[in-house]
């Protein structure tokens, strides 16, 4: 009976710590996701402890920083915000990114065919250096509606500051103009030239075919609605 009691005493803290470890790891992943919001976070099993007290008293875990080489540092707080643990561990932050197949000149309308997709780790290397600027793959991102605003070299990641959305109407575009009466009926329909770039639902000024300047709201069908 004494032997069984001793075994229970030694096993119980270890079991409790392993259960908490899963909870702490889950919370730590959520903390790291705030730094790498588009990435899938993976934490390595091995922890290098700098300080480790009774983790059964753990109340929270905080991401402190990473060394840009794939290691992150954390701190564990106990009751009354007293530090009871801390250390570091290896991690990965995976995203899928577009990489240029060939050099893309400035001002070129983009296409998915200009890039190949690669899974990259934002926790280290060049990807970590540009982690805030790399444009991750998103299914809803309409790349064909964007153009390059600088040269994108072969093998470079597609980055946020390298592209710009192409306006729905560009200065000089020919648009249809509909003049709407107060009773919401079309009084007149004619064509005009956009005097500046504009997006759908924005106000745009046009010079009509009758040499009149008018302002109206741009609709999705590239019609300017004047009221």
C-alpha positions in Angstrom: 0.0 0.0 0.0 2.9 2.4 0.8 4.5 1.6 -2.6 1.2 2.3 -4.4 0.8 5.6 -2.5 4.3 6.7 -3.4 3.7 5.9 -7.1 0.4 7.9 -7.0 2.2 10.9 -5.4 4.9 11.0 -8.2 2.6 10.3 -11.1 -0.2 12.8 -10.2 1.7 16.1 -10.6 3.1 14.9 -13.9 -0.3 14.0 -15.2 -1.7 17.3 -14.1 1.1 19.2 -15.8 0.5 17.3 -19.1 -3.2 18.2 -19.1 -2.4 21.8 -18.4 0.2 21.8 -21.1 -2.4 21.2 -23.7 -4.5 24.1 -22.4 -1.5 26.4 -22.3 -0.4 25.3 -25.7 -3.8 26.1 -27.1 -3.8 29.5 -25.4 -0.3 30.2 -26.7 -1.3 29.4 -30.2 -4.1 32.0 -30.0 -1.5 34.5 -28.7 0.9 33.9 -31.6 -2.0 34.0 -34.1 -2.4 37.7 -33.2 1.2 38.3 -34.5 0.7 36.1 -37.6 -3.1 36.4 -38.3 -3.2 34.6 -41.6 -0.9 31.7 -40.6 -1.3 28.2 -39.3 0.7 28.1 -36.1 2.6 24.9 -35.1 4.4 24.6 -31.8 7.2 22.0 -31.3 6.8 19.6 -28.3 10.1 20.4 -26.6 10.1 23.4 -24.2 13.4 25.0 -23.0 12.4 26.1 -19.5 14.0 29.2 -17.9 11.6 29.0 -15.0 9.1 26.3 -14.1 7.2 26.2 -10.8 3.9 24.4 -10.1 2.1 24.7 -13.4 -1.1 23.5 -11.9 -1.5 27.1 -10.7 -1.2 28.6 -14.1 -3.8 31.2 -15.0 -2.5 32.6 -18.3 0.3 32.4 -20.8 1.7 35.2 -22.9 3.7 35.4 -26.1 6.6 37.7 -25.4 8.6 37.8 -28.7 10.3 35.7 -31.3 13.9 35.7 -32.4 13.1 35.7 -36.1 14.8 32.3 -36.3 11.8 30.1 -35.5 11.9 30.4 -31.6 9.3 32.1 -29.5 9.5 33.2 -25.9 6.6 33.0 -23.4 5.7 33.7 -19.8 3.2 31.8 -17.6 1.4 33.7 -14.9 -0.1 32.3 -11.7 -2.5 33.8 -9.1 -2.2 37.5 -8.6 -0.2 37.8 -11.9 2.9 36.2 -10.3 5.2 34.6 -12.9 5.5 30.9 -12.3 7.0 29.8 -15.5 8.7 30.8 -18.7 10.9 29.7 -21.5 11.2 29.3 -25.2 10.3 26.8 -27.9 10.5 26.3 -31.7 7.4 27.2 -33.8 6.3 27.6 -37.4 3.8 30.0 -39.0 2.7 28.6 -42.3 0.9 30.5 -45.1 0.5 30.0 -48.8 2.0 32.8 -50.8 2.3 33.8 -54.4 5.8 33.9 -55.8 6.6 35.6 -59.2 7.5 33.2 -62.0 9.2 35.9 -64.0 9.9 39.6 -63.4 6.7 41.7 -63.6 7.0 45.3 -64.8 5.5 48.3 -63.0 1.9 49.1 -64.0 1.1 45.6 -65.3 -2.4 44.2 -64.7 -1.9 41.0 -62.6 -3.0 37.5 -63.3 -2.7 34.3 -61.3 -0.7 32.8 -64.2 2.2 35.2 -63.3 2.7 33.4 -60.0 3.2 29.9 -58.5 1.9 29.1 -55.0 4.3 28.0 -52.3 3.8 27.2 -48.6 6.2 29.3 -46.6 7.1 29.7 -42.9 6.8 33.2 -41.6 8.7 32.5 -38.5 12.2 32.6 -40.0 14.4 33.8 -42.8 13.4 36.2 -45.5 9.7 35.4 -45.0 9.9 36.5 -41.4 11.6 39.8 -42.5 8.6 40.6 -44.7 5.9 38.7 -42.8 3.7 41.8 -42.3 3.9 42.7 -46.0 3.5 39.3 -47.7 0.1 38.9 -49.2 -1.2 35.4 -48.2 -3.5 33.4 -50.5 -7.2 34.2 -50.0 -9.8 32.7 -52.2 -11.8 35.9 -52.2 -8.9 38.1 -53.3 -9.6 39.1 -57.0 -6.0 39.5 -58.2 -7.1 40.3 -61.8 -8.5 43.6 -60.4 -5.0 44.7 -59.3 -1.9 46.0 -61.0 1.7 46.3 -60.0 3.0 49.6 -58.7 6.6 48.6 -58.7 8.8 45.9 -60.4 8.2 42.5 -58.9 11.4 40.5 -59.5 11.4 36.8 -60.3 11.2 34.7 -57.2 9.9 37.5 -55.0 6.9 37.2 -52.7 3.8 39.1 -53.8 3.6 41.9 -51.2 0.9 44.4 -50.2 2.8 47.5 -51.1 3.7 46.2 -54.6 0.1 46.2 -55.9 -2.9 48.6 -56.2 -6.5 48.0 -57.1 -7.5 49.0 -60.6 -10.4 51.5 -60.3 -13.7 50.3 -61.7 -13.7 53.4 -63.9 -10.5 55.0 -65.1 -10.2 58.7 -66.2 -11.0 58.8 -69.9 -13.3 55.7 -69.8 -16.5 56.0 -71.8 -19.5 55.5 -69.5 -23.3 55.5 -69.9 -25.1 58.3 -68.2 -28.7 58.0 -67.0 -30.6 61.0 -65.7 -33.2 59.9 -63.2 -36.3 61.9 -62.4 -37.6 62.4 -58.8 -40.1 59.6 -59.5 -37.2 57.3 -60.3 -37.9 57.1 -64.0 -35.1 57.6 -66.6 -35.5 61.0 -68.2 -32.6 60.7 -70.5 -29.8 58.3 -71.4 -26.6 59.4 -73.1 -22.8 58.7 -73.0 -20.0 60.5 -71.4 -16.3 60.5 -70.5 -15.2 60.0 -66.9 -13.1 63.0 -65.6 -11.3 60.9 -62.9 -10.9 57.4 -61.5 -13.8 56.1 -59.4 -15.1 52.9 -57.7 -18.6 51.5 -57.8 -20.9 53.5 -55.5 -18.6 56.5 -55.6 -19.5 59.9 -57.1 -17.9 60.5 -60.5 -17.9 63.6 -62.7 -18.5 63.0 -66.4 -18.4 65.1 -69.6 -21.4 64.1 -71.6 -21.6 63.7 -75.4 -23.5 67.0 -75.3 -20.5 68.7 -73.7 -22.2 69.0 -70.3 -20.5 68.3 -66.9 -22.5 66.1 -64.6 -22.0 64.2 -61.4 -23.5 61.0 -60.4 -23.1 57.6 -58.7 -21.2 54.9 -60.5 -23.1 51.6 -60.7 -21.6 48.1 -61.1 -22.6 48.1 -64.8 -20.4 51.2 -65.4 -23.5 53.4 -65.7 -23.4 56.8 -64.0 -26.7 57.6 -62.3 -27.5 61.3 -62.2 -30.3 62.6 -60.0 
